[in-house]
Amino acid sequence: MTLKRQLFIASLLMLLIPWAGLQFVLELDQALRQQALQQLKDQAERLAKTAGDLSLGLPAISPQTPAIYVEHLSSPLNLDGYGADWPGYDEEEQFQPWQSAERSHQSEKTTGQPTLHWQAATDQRHLYLLIRISNRHPVFFNPDAPDQTHDRLQLWLEPPNTNLDADIRPASWLIRTPAPGKVYATIYVTTGNEQQPDYRVSGYWQSVGSGWQLELELPKPPQGSRLGFAARWQDSPDSAQTSTSTNPLPILVERKPELERQMVQGMSKGQTARLIEPAGWVVAQQSTPARQAQPEFEALSPLQIVEHISHNVLRALVQFYQPRPAALAASTSRLDMNALPDEGLVRHEDDSVWLMTTQPVFGSRTLVLEQSLDQLLTLSSSTLGSVITRSILIIVGLTLVLLGYASWLSWRIARLQRAVSVSIDQDGRIVGTLPVSKARDELGQLQNHFAQMADRLHGYNRYLESFSQRLSHELKTPVAVVRSSLENLSHSDTEEERSQYIGRATAATGRLRKILNGMSEATRLEQSFDHADKEAFDLADVISQATAAYQTLDAHHQFDYTGPESGINLTGSPELIVQLLDKLVDNARDFTPQDGQIHIGVEQIGNHVCLSVFNQGSALPDNPDTSIFSPFVSVRKGQEEGHLGQGLLIVQLIADFHGGRVEAENESRNDVDGVCFRVIIPSVHF
């Protein structure tokens, strides 16, 4: 896999940035919801206290109490016997939010018997009733035969207090008609069974569907009144009928405007509050508009449409990770208290999500306070959109940077590869040099190391190519001496001549043996390290004595020792140190002219000992192709024959054995140019 692909795959890990941003936004959304819920609880507690004070003294409606819920009208009704203008009517589905008696509802489901449905509304002056009888073909009243069976509606009203004037005393009305159309009620007089017209109660009777429907208008009863009605079509006590509860009569339940006005003062923007009776009836409901209205779609520009769509997508993404909200009807007049959650997220019929909490109110009532999540979702989605946008920009930018960096590295590696390929021919010979890189990174260092290695290999290859010639040159003379001596020996007549030729052959074979031993000397030395023992000895004493011996054995060079006669202690092998010095001196003698100077010195430098050998003669090249301490390497022309470049290798091996290092440099002493070799060894080596 190429470097570009590797970095591209590595850059995919940056996708963790938007994932981490999403987790951050979700945690932020959860924290905001927890904070909003706590604020909503505090606000609900204050509203519950206000609602409890205002509803003090009003009887609570328990689940067992029959009730008729009265809607508030926002526009006047047209009394025509139809329900198209009633609250909650759905024209498309022809749906009417009916109320019904439980027994009538069950009767309709099981037996198909006549059932009673109703709806009540008020404009604060009148009470309106829309009553429907299903599964019953009406039989109208015949004034000429009043005892004949006919359909009729009986209506009862029971005010909350019967000790006042006659206007609020209990009343009973009878409504019947000879034909569909306008109807008036007749009221039963309390002094007897006498009936008289009551034009305050009027309406319209219409035949609809499989039954008939009656729309009535009557004066609005006082708060807390009870109202019931029954549809009859026979006179016997056991006659078939359908009715509301008659004992007791259903209580009229309606929303309290004064309570709603007080509740709205303690509400914030985008909230809905409902006060609910124990039976689930909503007796107060108030909503406050959101902080800002949504703009019309037609007024949006194309860019705003894209922003709106992306905003909705992000909102949906945040909502996807939110807890699943419970369903809660927002437009119903009665809630199921058993299914009402205490707090949390709820979803309305319009698919909007709200944050809800409940608070008990005096009289066993319940306050339900809801906060729209639009503001929180807008904040969360905006934050998420900002995180995703910035993450995408960062990912794209970093990916481009990584790909550019990978391309640059690939170009440098390919250039280095081409340079290496050009510098080596098919036979493996170094035919060129590598350019030196000015870069200070690892790749630049690698290129420089390759360049150094190529230079050294180039010099080493040149030495190996000339080694056979040098070895042939070194071996040619002793072999020729041996051959000529043997030829002359066969033609010798005297013992003296034969002895002379045998001596020359013996000396030549000795020279051959010395050359061959020199070639394997380094290998034998490395093997001897395993058996060499280290001991403490005085290096100054050993070197000073060896220098004196060199001067005695070699009268053609000037030897000089600089340093103390004793007192420089070293742990190691004195025999190997003497062998190291022999090789340095032999190397110096080989490159020192007749009567030239060879200076040997020893000095203590901190925790190290420095042994130096300076010789007058030819200098080292400024930039040698190979290390002079490598095997079979010689960069100077010596005076002795059989110089195969093994001496300095042995010096390097012995220095490594003692934990030291060897340095060589051109130097000038007393106006004499030459080369100085220094061996630096720790004073104590383990």
C-alpha positions as CSV (number, residue, x, y, z in Angstrom):
1,M,0.0,0.0,0.0
2,T,1.4,3.4,-1.0
3,L,2.1,6.1,1.5
4,K,-0.7,8.2,0.1
5,R,-3.3,5.5,0.7
6,Q,-1.9,4.9,4.2
7,L,-2.2,8.5,5.1
8,F,-5.7,8.7,3.5
9,I,-6.9,5.7,5.6
10,A,-5.3,7.4,8.6
11,S,-7.1,10.6,7.8
12,L,-10.4,8.7,7.9
13,L,-9.9,8.5,11.7
14,M,-10.7,12.2,11.7
15,L,-14.3,11.2,11.2
16,L,-14.2,10.7,14.9
17,I,-14.3,14.5,15.2
18,P,-17.9,14.9,14.1
19,W,-18.9,11.8,16.1
20,A,-17.3,13.4,19.2
21,G,-19.1,16.6,18.3
22,L,-22.4,14.8,18.0
23,Q,-21.8,13.2,21.5
24,F,-21.0,16.6,22.9
25,V,-24.2,18.1,21.4
26,L,-26.3,15.2,22.7
27,E,-24.8,15.7,26.2
28,L,-25.5,19.4,25.8
29,D,-29.0,18.8,24.7
30,Q,-29.6,16.4,27.7
31,A,-28.2,19.0,30.1
32,L,-30.3,21.7,28.6
33,R,-33.4,19.5,28.9
34,Q,-32.6,18.7,32.5
35,Q,-32.1,22.4,33.3
36,A,-35.3,23.4,31.4
37,L,-37.3,20.6,33.2
38,Q,-36.1,21.9,36.6
39,Q,-37.1,25.4,35.7
40,L,-40.4,24.1,34.4
41,K,-41.0,22.3,37.7
42,D,-40.3,25.5,39.7
43,Q,-42.7,27.4,37.4
44,A,-45.3,24.7,37.7
45,E,-45.1,24.9,41.4
46,R,-45.8,28.6,41.4
47,L,-48.7,28.2,38.9
48,A,-50.2,25.4,41.0
49,K,-50.3,27.7,44.0
50,T,-52.0,30.4,42.0
51,A,-54.5,27.9,40.5
52,G,-55.2,26.4,43.9
53,D,-55.9,29.9,45.4
54,L,-58.3,30.8,42.6
55,S,-60.2,27.4,42.5
56,L,-60.5,27.4,46.3
57,G,-64.1,26.5,47.2
58,L,-65.0,24.9,43.9
59,P,-65.9,21.2,44.2
60,A,-63.5,18.8,42.5
61,I,-65.0,16.5,39.9
62,S,-64.1,12.9,40.7
63,P,-63.9,10.1,38.0
64,Q,-67.2,8.7,39.3
65,T,-69.1,12.0,38.9
66,P,-71.1,12.2,35.6
67,A,-70.3,15.4,33.7
68,I,-71.0,17.3,30.5
69,Y,-68.1,19.3,29.2
70,V,-69.0,22.8,27.8
71,E,-66.7,24.2,25.1
72,H,-66.0,27.9,24.8
73,L,-67.1,29.4,21.5
74,S,-64.7,31.7,19.6
75,S,-67.5,32.6,17.0
76,P,-71.3,32.6,17.2
77,L,-73.2,29.5,16.2
78,N,-75.9,29.3,13.5
79,L,-78.8,27.4,14.9
80,D,-79.8,25.2,12.0
81,G,-79.8,21.7,13.5
82,Y,-76.4,20.8,12.0
83,G,-72.9,20.7,13.7
84,A,-70.6,22.0,10.9
85,D,-69.9,25.2,12.9
86,W,-69.3,23.6,16.2
87,P,-65.8,23.5,17.8
88,G,-63.7,20.6,16.8
89,Y,-65.7,19.8,13.7
90,D,-63.5,18.3,10.9
91,E,-65.0,19.0,7.5
92,E,-62.8,16.6,5.6
93,E,-63.5,13.6,7.8
94,Q,-66.9,14.8,8.9
95,F,-65.8,14.3,12.5
96,Q,-67.6,15.7,15.5
97,P,-66.1,15.4,19.0
98,W,-69.1,13.8,20.6
99,Q,-69.6,13.1,24.2
100,S,-71.7,10.1,25.1
101,A,-72.9,8.0,28.0
102,E,-70.8,4.9,28.6
103,R,-73.8,2.6,28.5
104,S,-75.0,4.2,25.2
105,H,-71.5,3.8,23.7
106,Q,-71.4,0.1,24.7
107,S,-75.0,-0.4,23.3
108,E,-74.0,1.0,20.0
109,K,-71.0,-1.3,19.7
110,T,-72.8,-4.5,20.7
111,T,-76.4,-4.4,19.8
112,G,-76.9,-1.5,17.3
113,Q,-79.6,-0.1,19.6
114,P,-80.4,3.7,19.6
115,T,-77.6,5.6,21.2
116,L,-77.2,9.1,22.6
117,H,-74.3,11.5,21.7
118,W,-74.0,15.2,22.5
119,Q,-71.8,18.2,22.5
120,A,-72.1,21.4,24.6
121,A,-70.8,24.9,24.1
122,T,-71.3,28.4,25.5
123,D,-70.7,32.0,24.5
124,Q,-70.9,33.1,28.2
125,R,-74.5,34.2,27.7
126,H,-76.2,31.0,26.3
127,L,-75.7,27.3,26.6
128,Y,-75.8,25.4,23.3
129,L,-76.5,21.7,23.1
130,L,-76.1,19.5,20.0
131,I,-77.8,16.2,20.7
132,R,-77.9,13.2,18.3
133,I,-79.8,10.0,18.4
134,S,-78.3,7.3,16.2
135,N,-79.9,4.0,15.0
136,R,-83.4,5.4,15.4
137,H,-85.8,6.5,12.7
138,P,-87.8,9.4,14.3
139,V,-91.5,9.3,14.8
140,F,-92.8,13.0,15.0
141,F,-95.4,14.3,17.4
142,N,-99.0,14.4,16.1
143,P,-100.9,17.3,17.7
144,D,-104.2,15.6,16.8
145,A,-103.2,12.4,18.6
146,P,-101.0,13.6,21.5
147,D,-101.0,10.1,23.2
148,Q,-99.6,8.5,20.1
149,T,-96.0,7.2,20.3
150,H,-93.5,9.8,19.2
151,D,-89.9,10.8,19.7
152,R,-89.2,13.5,22.3
153,L,-86.4,14.9,24.4
154,Q,-86.8,15.7,28.1
155,L,-84.3,18.1,29.7
156,W,-83.6,18.7,33.4
157,L,-81.7,21.5,35.0
158,E,-80.6,21.5,38.7
159,P,-78.9,24.8,39.8
160,P,-76.2,24.6,42.5
161,N,-78.3,26.6,45.0
162,T,-82.2,26.4,45.1
163,N,-82.7,28.9,47.9
164,L,-82.6,32.0,45.5
165,D,-85.1,33.5,43.1
166,A,-87.1,31.5,40.6
167,D,-84.7,32.0,37.7
168,I,-82.3,29.5,39.1
169,R,-84.7,27.0,40.5
170,P,-84.8,23.4,39.2
171,A,-86.5,23.1,35.8
172,S,-87.7,20.4,33.4
173,W,-88.4,20.9,29.7
174,L,-90.0,18.8,27.1
175,I,-89.1,19.2,23.4
176,R,-91.0,17.6,20.6
177,T,-92.0,18.6,17.1
178,P,-94.5,17.6,14.4
179,A,-91.9,18.0,11.7
180,P,-88.2,18.8,11.3
181,G,-87.4,22.5,11.7
182,K,-87.7,25.2,14.4
183,V,-88.7,23.9,17.9
184,Y,-89.5,25.5,21.3
185,A,-89.5,23.8,24.6
186,T,-92.3,23.5,27.0
187,I,-91.6,23.8,30.7
188,Y,-93.3,21.8,33.5
189,V,-94.7,24.2,36.1
190,T,-93.8,23.3,39.6
191,T,-97.4,23.6,40.9
192,G,-98.5,20.6,38.9
193,N,-98.0,18.7,35.7
194,E,-99.1,21.6,33.7
195,Q,-96.9,22.6,30.7
196,Q,-96.4,26.0,29.2
197,P,-94.1,27.3,26.4
198,D,-90.6,28.5,27.3
199,Y,-89.3,30.5,24.4
200,R,-85.9,30.9,26.1
201,V,-85.2,27.3,25.1
202,S,-85.3,27.0,21.3
203,G,-83.6,25.2,18.5
204,Y,-83.8,23.1,15.4
205,W,-84.7,19.4,14.9
206,Q,-83.2,17.7,11.8
207,S,-83.1,14.2,10.5
208,V,-79.5,13.1,9.8
209,G,-78.1,9.8,8.8
210,S,-79.7,6.9,10.6
211,G,-81.2,9.1,13.3
212,W,-82.1,12.6,14.2
213,Q,-80.2,15.6,15.6
214,L,-81.4,18.5,17.8
215,E,-79.5,21.8,18.3
216,L,-80.7,23.8,21.3
217,E,-80.1,27.2,22.8
218,L,-80.9,28.1,26.4
219,P,-79.8,30.6,29.0
220,K,-76.4,29.8,30.5
221,P,-76.9,28.1,33.9
222,P,-74.8,29.2,36.9
223,Q,-71.5,27.7,37.6
224,G,-71.8,24.3,39.2
225,S,-75.2,23.5,37.8
226,R,-76.3,20.0,36.7
227,L,-77.9,19.3,33.4
228,G,-79.3,16.0,32.0
229,F,-81.6,14.8,29.2
230,A,-83.2,11.7,27.9
231,A,-84.6,10.7,24.5
232,R,-87.9,8.8,24.8
233,W,-90.4,7.3,22.3
234,Q,-92.8,5.4,24.6
235,D,-94.8,6.4,27.7
236,S,-94.6,3.3,29.9
237,P,-92.2,3.3,32.8
238,D,-90.2,0.6,31.2
239,S,-90.2,2.4,27.8
240,A,-87.1,2.2,25.6
241,Q,-85.0,5.3,26.1
242,T,-81.4,6.6,26.0
243,S,-80.2,9.3,28.3
244,T,-77.5,10.8,30.3
245,S,-77.1,10.0,34.0
246,T,-80.3,11.0,35.8
247,N,-79.5,10.3,39.4
248,P,-77.4,12.3,39.8
249,L,-77.6,14.6,36.8
250,P,-74.3,15.4,35.1
251,I,-72.5,18.5,36.3
252,L,-71.6,21.1,33.7
253,V,-67.9,21.5,33.4
254,E,-66.3,24.4,31.5
255,R,-63.1,26.3,31.4
256,K,-62.7,29.2,33.8
257,P,-61.6,32.4,32.0
258,E,-60.6,34.2,35.1
259,L,-58.3,31.4,36.1
260,E,-56.8,31.3,32.6
261,R,-56.1,35.0,32.7
262,Q,-54.3,34.6,36.0
263,M,-52.3,31.6,34.8
264,V,-51.0,33.4,31.7
265,Q,-49.2,36.0,33.9
266,G,-46.9,33.4,35.3
267,M,-46.1,31.6,32.0
268,S,-43.2,32.1,29.7
269,K,-43.1,32.1,25.9
270,G,-43.8,28.8,24.1
271,Q,-45.7,27.2,27.0
272,T,-49.0,25.5,27.5
273,A,-50.7,25.1,30.9
274,R,-53.7,23.0,31.7
275,L,-55.6,22.6,35.0
276,I,-57.2,19.2,35.1
277,E,-59.9,17.8,37.4
278,P,-59.4,14.4,39.0
279,A,-61.8,13.0,36.3
280,G,-59.5,14.3,33.6
281,W,-61.6,17.3,32.5
282,V,-59.6,20.4,31.4
283,V,-61.1,23.3,33.4
284,A,-58.3,25.8,32.4
285,Q,-56.0,25.9,29.4
286,Q,-53.7,28.7,28.3
287,S,-50.9,28.9,25.7
288,T,-48.3,31.5,25.0
289,P,-46.9,32.0,21.5
290,A,-43.3,31.1,20.7
291,R,-40.6,33.8,20.8
292,Q,-40.6,34.1,17.0
293,A,-43.0,32.9,14.3
294,Q,-41.8,30.6,11.5
295,P,-41.5,32.5,8.2
296,E,-43.7,31.5,5.3
297,F,-42.2,29.0,2.9
298,E,-43.0,31.2,-0.1
299,A,-41.0,34.1,1.5
300,L,-37.8,32.1,1.8
301,S,-34.9,32.5,-0.6
302,P,-33.2,29.3,-2.1
303,L,-30.4,29.7,0.4
304,Q,-32.8,30.0,3.3
305,I,-34.7,27.0,2.0
306,V,-31.5,24.9,2.1
307,E,-30.7,26.2,5.6
308,H,-34.2,25.4,6.6
309,I,-34.0,21.8,5.3
310,S,-30.6,21.3,6.9
311,H,-31.9,22.7,10.1
312,N,-34.8,20.3,10.1
313,V,-32.5,17.4,9.3
314,L,-30.3,18.3,12.3
315,R,-33.3,18.7,14.5
316,A,-34.5,15.2,13.5
317,L,-31.0,13.9,14.2
318,V,-31.0,15.3,17.7
319,Q,-34.6,14.1,18.3
320,F,-33.6,10.6,17.1
321,Y,-31.2,10.3,20.1
322,Q,-33.7,11.8,22.6
323,P,-35.8,9.6,24.8
324,R,-39.0,8.4,23.0
325,P,-41.8,10.9,23.9
326,A,-45.2,9.7,25.2
327,A,-48.3,10.6,23.2
328,L,-50.4,13.4,24.7
329,A,-53.6,14.8,23.2
330,A,-53.3,18.6,23.1
331,S,-56.8,19.5,21.7
332,T,-58.9,17.2,23.8
333,S,-61.1,18.3,26.6
334,R,-60.5,15.3,28.7
335,L,-57.2,13.4,29.5
336,D,-56.7,9.9,30.7
337,M,-55.2,10.5,34.1
338,N,-53.9,6.9,34.3
339,A,-51.9,7.3,31.1
340,L,-50.6,10.8,32.0
341,P,-46.8,10.7,32.7
342,D,-45.5,12.7,35.6
343,E,-42.8,14.4,33.6
344,G,-40.7,14.0,30.5
345,L,-41.1,14.4,26.7
346,V,-44.5,14.2,25.1
347,R,-45.7,14.4,21.5
348,H,-48.8,16.1,20.4
349,E,-51.1,15.2,17.4
350,D,-49.2,17.7,15.2
351,D,-46.0,15.8,15.8
352,S,-44.5,18.6,17.9
353,V,-42.4,17.6,21.0
354,W,-42.9,19.2,24.3
355,L,-41.2,19.0,27.7
356,M,-43.9,18.3,30.3
357,T,-44.2,18.3,34.1
358,T,-47.2,17.9,36.5
359,Q,-47.9,19.5,39.8
360,P,-50.7,18.7,42.3
361,V,-53.2,21.5,43.0
362,F,-55.4,22.0,46.0
363,G,-58.6,19.9,45.6
364,S,-56.9,16.8,44.0
365,R,-56.6,18.7,40.7
366,T,-53.5,18.5,38.6
367,L,-51.6,21.2,36.8
368,V,-49.9,20.2,33.5
369,L,-47.3,22.6,32.3
370,E,-45.6,22.0,28.9
371,Q,-42.6,23.8,27.3
372,S,-42.0,23.7,23.6
373,L,-38.7,22.1,22.6
374,D,-38.4,24.3,19.6
375,Q,-36.0,26.7,21.3
376,L,-33.8,23.9,22.7
377,L,-33.9,21.9,19.5
378,T,-33.0,25.1,17.6
379,L,-30.0,25.7,19.9
380,S,-28.9,22.0,19.7
381,S,-29.3,21.7,16.0
382,S,-27.5,25.0,15.5
383,T,-24.6,23.9,17.7
384,L,-24.6,20.5,15.9
385,G,-24.6,22.2,12.5
386,S,-21.7,24.4,13.6
387,V,-19.8,21.4,14.9
388,I,-20.4,19.4,11.8
389,T,-19.5,22.3,9.5
390,R,-16.3,23.1,11.3
391,S,-15.5,19.4,11.5
392,I,-16.0,19.0,7.8
393,L,-13.8,22.0,7.0
394,I,-11.1,20.6,9.4
395,I,-11.3,17.1,7.9
396,V,-11.1,18.4,4.3
397,G,-8.3,20.8,5.2
398,L,-6.3,18.2,7.1
399,T,-6.9,15.6,4.4
400,L,-5.6,17.9,1.8
401,V,-2.6,18.7,4.0
402,L,-1.9,15.0,4.6
403,L,-2.3,14.1,1.0
404,G,0.0,17.0,0.0
405,Y,2.5,16.0,2.6
406,A,2.3,12.4,1.4
407,S,2.8,13.5,-2.2
408,W,5.8,15.5,-1.1
409,L,7.3,12.5,0.9
410,S,6.5,10.2,-2.0
411,W,8.3,12.6,-4.4
412,R,11.3,12.7,-2.1
413,I,11.4,8.9,-1.7
414,A,11.0,8.4,-5.4
415,R,13.8,10.9,-6.1
416,L,16.1,9.0,-3.6
417,Q,15.1,5.7,-5.2
418,R,16.1,7.1,-8.6
419,A,19.3,8.5,-7.3
420,V,20.2,5.1,-5.7
421,S,19.3,3.2,-8.9
422,V,21.5,5.5,-11.0
423,S,24.5,5.2,-8.7
424,I,24.5,1.4,-9.0
425,D,24.9,-0.5,-12.2
426,Q,23.4,-3.9,-13.0
427,D,26.6,-5.7,-11.7
428,G,26.3,-4.0,-8.3
429,R,29.2,-1.6,-8.9
430,I,28.9,1.9,-7.4
431,V,29.2,4.1,-10.5
432,G,28.1,7.5,-9.1
433,T,27.5,9.5,-5.9
434,L,24.2,10.5,-4.2
435,P,23.4,14.2,-3.6
436,V,23.6,15.4,-0.1
437,S,20.2,16.5,1.3
438,K,19.9,19.8,3.2
439,A,16.7,18.6,5.0
440,R,17.1,18.0,8.7
441,D,14.3,15.4,9.0
442,E,14.7,11.6,9.2
443,L,14.3,11.3,5.4
444,G,17.1,13.8,4.8
445,Q,19.3,12.0,7.3
446,L,18.5,8.7,5.5
447,Q,19.5,10.2,2.2
448,N,22.8,11.5,3.8
449,H,23.5,8.1,5.3
450,F,22.8,6.5,1.9
451,A,25.3,9.0,0.3
452,Q,27.9,8.2,2.9
453,M,27.3,4.5,2.5
454,A,27.6,4.8,-1.3
455,D,30.8,6.8,-1.0
456,R,32.3,4.2,1.3
457,L,31.2,1.3,-0.8
458,H,32.6,3.1,-3.8
459,G,36.0,3.4,-2.2
460,Y,35.8,-0.1,-0.8
461,N,34.9,-1.5,-4.2
462,R,37.8,0.4,-5.8
463,Y,40.1,-1.1,-3.1
464,L,38.7,-4.6,-3.7
465,E,39.2,-4.2,-7.4
466,S,42.8,-3.3,-6.8
467,F,43.3,-5.8,-4.0
468,S,44.0,-8.7,-6.4
469,Q,46.6,-6.6,-8.2
470,R,48.2,-5.5,-5.0
471,L,48.2,-9.1,-3.6
472,S,49.6,-10.4,-6.9
473,H,52.3,-7.7,-6.7
474,E,53.1,-8.6,-3.1
475,L,53.2,-12.4,-3.9
476,K,55.0,-12.0,-7.3
477,T,58.5,-11.2,-5.8
478,P,58.8,-14.0,-3.2
479,V,57.3,-16.5,-5.7
480,A,59.8,-15.4,-8.4
481,V,62.6,-15.7,-5.8
482,V,61.5,-19.2,-4.9
483,R,61.2,-20.3,-8.5
484,S,64.5,-18.8,-9.6
485,S,66.2,-20.2,-6.5
486,L,65.0,-23.7,-7.3
487,E,66.0,-23.4,-11.0
488,N,69.5,-22.2,-10.0
489,L,69.7,-24.9,-7.4
490,S,69.4,-27.6,-10.0
491,H,72.3,-26.1,-11.9
492,S,74.6,-25.5,-8.9
493,D,77.8,-27.2,-8.8
494,T,79.1,-26.3,-5.4
495,E,77.7,-26.6,-1.9
496,E,78.1,-22.9,-1.3
497,E,75.9,-22.0,-4.3
498,R,73.3,-24.5,-3.3
499,S,73.2,-23.1,0.3
500,Q,72.9,-19.6,-1.1
501,Y,69.9,-20.6,-3.3
502,I,68.3,-22.6,-0.5
503,G,68.6,-19.5,1.8
504,R,67.1,-17.2,-0.7
505,A,64.1,-19.7,-1.2
506,T,63.7,-20.0,2.5
507,A,63.6,-16.2,3.0
508,A,61.1,-15.9,0.2
509,T,58.8,-18.5,1.7
510,G,59.1,-16.7,5.0
511,R,57.9,-13.6,3.3
512,L,55.0,-15.5,1.8
513,R,54.1,-16.9,5.3
514,K,54.2,-13.4,6.7
515,I,51.8,-12.1,4.1
516,L,49.4,-15.0,4.6
517,N,49.6,-14.7,8.4
518,G,48.9,-10.9,8.1
519,M,45.7,-11.7,6.1
520,S,44.4,-13.9,8.9
521,E,45.8,-12.0,11.9
522,A,42.7,-10.0,12.6
523,T,40.5,-13.1,12.6
524,R,42.8,-14.9,15.1
525,L,42.9,-11.7,17.2
526,E,39.1,-11.6,17.5
527,Q,39.0,-15.3,18.6
528,S,41.7,-14.6,21.2
529,F,39.5,-12.0,22.9
530,D,37.3,-14.8,24.3
531,H,40.3,-16.1,26.3
532,A,42.1,-12.8,27.1
533,D,42.2,-11.9,30.8
534,K,42.0,-8.3,32.0
535,E,44.2,-7.0,34.8
536,A,45.3,-3.7,36.3
537,F,48.7,-2.5,35.0
538,D,50.6,0.7,34.6
539,L,50.2,1.9,31.1
540,A,52.9,4.6,31.3
541,D,55.5,2.0,32.4
542,V,54.6,-0.3,29.6
543,I,54.6,2.4,26.9
544,S,57.9,4.0,28.0
545,Q,59.7,0.6,28.0
546,A,58.3,-0.3,24.6
547,T,59.4,3.1,23.2
548,A,62.9,2.5,24.4
549,A,62.9,-0.9,22.7
550,Y,61.7,0.6,19.4
551,Q,64.6,3.1,19.4
552,T,67.1,0.2,20.0
553,L,65.7,-1.9,17.2
554,D,65.2,0.8,14.6
555,A,68.2,3.2,14.1
556,H,66.7,4.7,11.0
557,H,63.9,6.7,12.8
558,Q,63.9,9.1,15.7
559,F,61.6,7.8,18.6
560,D,60.5,10.1,21.3
561,Y,58.3,9.4,24.4
562,T,56.2,12.1,26.1
563,G,54.5,11.4,29.4
564,P,55.1,10.1,32.9
565,E,57.3,7.1,33.4
566,S,54.6,5.5,35.7
567,G,51.4,6.2,37.6
568,I,48.8,5.9,34.8
569,N,46.7,2.8,35.7
570,L,44.6,0.9,33.3
571,T,42.5,-2.2,33.4
572,G,43.0,-4.5,30.4
573,S,45.5,-6.7,28.7
574,P,49.0,-5.3,28.6
575,E,49.9,-7.8,25.8
576,L,47.1,-6.5,23.6
577,I,48.1,-2.9,24.3
578,V,51.7,-3.6,23.3
579,Q,50.3,-5.3,20.1
580,L,48.2,-2.2,19.4
581,L,51.3,0.0,19.9
582,D,53.3,-2.3,17.6
583,K,50.8,-1.9,14.8
584,L,50.7,1.9,15.3
585,V,54.5,2.1,15.3
586,D,54.8,-0.3,12.3
587,N,52.2,1.9,10.5
588,A,54.2,5.0,11.4
589,R,57.5,3.5,10.3
590,D,56.0,2.5,7.0
591,F,55.0,6.1,6.2
592,T,57.9,7.9,7.9
593,P,60.9,8.9,5.8
594,Q,64.5,8.0,6.7
595,D,65.5,9.7,10.0
596,G,61.9,10.9,10.4
597,Q,60.3,11.6,13.8
598,I,57.9,9.3,15.6
599,H,56.5,10.7,18.9
600,I,54.7,8.4,21.4
601,G,52.8,9.9,24.3
602,V,50.6,9.0,27.2
603,E,48.4,11.4,29.2
604,Q,45.5,11.2,31.7
605,I,42.5,13.2,30.6
606,G,39.8,13.0,33.2
607,N,38.5,9.4,33.5
608,H,40.2,8.5,30.2
609,V,43.8,7.6,29.1
610,C,45.0,8.9,25.8
611,L,47.8,7.0,23.9
612,S,49.1,9.0,20.9
613,V,51.5,8.1,18.1
614,F,52.6,10.9,15.8
615,N,54.8,10.2,12.7
616,Q,56.3,12.5,10.2
617,G,55.3,11.7,6.7
618,S,52.5,11.8,4.1
619,A,49.2,13.1,5.3
620,L,45.8,11.4,5.2
621,P,43.5,12.5,2.4
622,D,40.9,15.2,3.3
623,N,37.9,13.0,2.3
624,P,38.9,9.3,2.3
625,D,36.5,7.1,0.4
626,T,36.5,4.5,3.1
627,S,37.4,4.2,6.8
628,I,41.1,3.6,7.3
629,F,40.3,1.2,10.1
630,S,38.4,-1.1,7.7
631,P,40.0,-4.4,6.6
632,F,42.3,-4.3,3.6
633,V,42.2,-0.5,3.4
634,S,45.2,1.7,2.9
635,V,44.9,5.3,1.8
636,R,48.6,6.2,1.9
637,K,51.6,4.8,0.0
638,G,54.0,3.1,2.3
639,Q,57.7,2.2,2.0
640,E,57.4,-1.4,3.0
641,E,56.2,-4.3,0.8
642,G,53.3,-6.5,1.8
643,H,51.3,-3.6,3.3
644,L,47.7,-5.0,3.1
645,G,45.9,-2.5,5.4
646,Q,45.4,-4.9,8.3
647,G,47.3,-3.1,10.9
648,L,44.8,-0.3,11.7
649,L,42.0,-2.9,11.7
650,I,43.8,-4.7,14.5
651,V,44.2,-1.4,16.3
652,Q,40.5,-0.8,16.1
653,L,39.6,-4.3,17.4
654,I,41.9,-4.0,20.4
655,A,40.6,-0.5,21.2
656,D,37.0,-1.8,21.1
657,F,38.0,-4.7,23.4
658,H,39.1,-2.1,26.0
659,G,36.0,0.1,25.5
660,G,37.9,2.8,23.7
661,R,38.0,4.5,20.3
662,V,40.7,5.4,17.8
663,E,41.0,8.8,16.0
664,A,43.3,9.8,13.2
665,E,44.0,13.3,11.9
666,N,46.7,15.3,10.1
667,E,48.8,17.3,12.5
668,S,51.8,19.6,12.5
669,R,54.4,19.5,15.4
670,N,57.4,21.8,15.5
671,D,56.9,22.7,11.8
672,V,56.8,19.0,11.0
673,D,53.8,17.8,9.1
674,G,52.5,14.3,9.7
675,V,49.6,12.2,11.1
676,C,48.7,11.6,14.7
677,F,46.7,8.5,15.9
678,R,45.1,8.7,19.3
679,V,43.6,5.8,21.2
680,I,41.3,6.9,24.0
681,I,40.5,4.3,26.6
682,P,38.5,4.6,29.9
683,S,40.7,4.2,33.0
684,V,38.6,1.4,34.4
685,H,37.0,-0.9,31.8
686,F,34.8,-3.9,32.7
